[in-house]
Amino acid sequence: MSLLVLLQFVCLIGFALLLVVAAWQDLRTMRIADAVSLAIVAVFGVWVLSGLSAGDTTLIRIGVATGCAVAVFALGTLGFAVGALGGGDVKLLAASSLFAGPALLPDFLMVTALAGGVLGLASFMGARVGPAASVGDASVAGRMRGSLAYGPAIAAGGLWVAVSLATS
């Protein structure tokens, strides 16, 4: 194993750890720090530079992955505008989409949606998901009005991507 391939693997571990941090932050505070999403972008930069040096990727692939992330950010911004997503969620989705690229983007979005559905069902059934769940109206209607920490769902999708990249 070359040092560049090892560096790429370390970047995937860093990406995974940052996803766990984002999920934990969102569960505890209903906020995801901008620094986490920016760190994911920085780790992606190191990952692609080492991939370019090793000959594992091309500038075209990097450009297409960036285009996918911009598209996810644009769609996420629409979700933010209608109140469906938080700003931190949108930034985390876009940053994680860089690693997914066009090949893994459908998987990333599917796993994220499924995990989000599980979180939503758990909240609906009365499970405490996030800090807002512990206060306020405990009725079904009250739980439906509350916010849902979506960072863990995005982290699940991102972890799927990290594992897929590490095993390919």
C-alpha positions, -999 to +999 in steps of 0.1 A: +000+000+000+015+033-010+016+063+013-009+082-009-035+054-006-029+053+031-035+091+032-068+086+013-078+060+039-070+083+067-091+110+050-120+086+050-116+079+087-115+117+093-146+121+072-164+094+092-153+110+126-165+144+115-199+129+106-201+114+141-193+148+156-220+164+135-246+139+145-237+142+181-238+180+180-272+179+163-287+155+188-275+176+217-281+211+205-301+210+172-272+228+156-243+217+134-212+239+136-201+254+103-166+243+112-176+206+109-188+210+073-158+231+064-135+205+079-152+178+057-146+200+027-109+204+038-106+166+042-121+161+008-095+185-006-067+164+009-084+132-003-087+144-039-051+158-040-038+125-028-060+107-054-047+129-081-011+123-071-017+085-070-035+086-103-068+073-088-089+103-099-091+129-125-099+166-126-131+158-145-143+135-117-135+161-091-154+187-111-185+164-115-184+156-077-183+194-070-212+199-094-232+173-076-225+190-042-235+223-056-268+208-069-274+192-035-267+225-018-292+243-042-319+217-035-311+219+002-314+256+002-349+252-012-356+228+017-343+254+041-364+281+025-396+261+032-385+251+067-379+214+059-342+215+067-319+235+089-290+255+076-265+231+092-282+202+077-279+217+042-242+224+046-235+190+060-255+174+031-235+194+005-201+187+021-208+150+024-220+149-012-185+158-023-173+124-011-203+107-026-198+121-061-222+111-089-216+073-084-226+072-047-249+102-045-281+081-050-270+057-023-261+086+000-294+102-004-313+069-001-296+059+032-300+095+045-337+094+037-342+060+052-324+069+084-344+102+085-375+082+082-365+059+111-358+090+132-391+105+123-410+073+131-391+070+164-400+106+173-436+100+163-437+069+185-425+090+215-388+084+215-367+114+226-347+125+195-328+157+202-330+182+230-364+196+219-380+163+224-376+165+262-396+196+266-430+208+255-461+190+244-458+152+247-489+145+225-485+131+190-495+165+176-469+182+198-442+158+186-452+164+150-448+202+154-413+198+169-380+199+151-361+167+142-324+164+145-315+153+109-277+153+114-277+117+125-295+107+093-270+126+071-242+110+091-256+075+084-257+083+047-221+097+048-209+067+068-223+045+041-203+065+015-171+063+036-174+025+040-182+021+003-152+041-007-129+023+018-139-011+005-138-003-032 
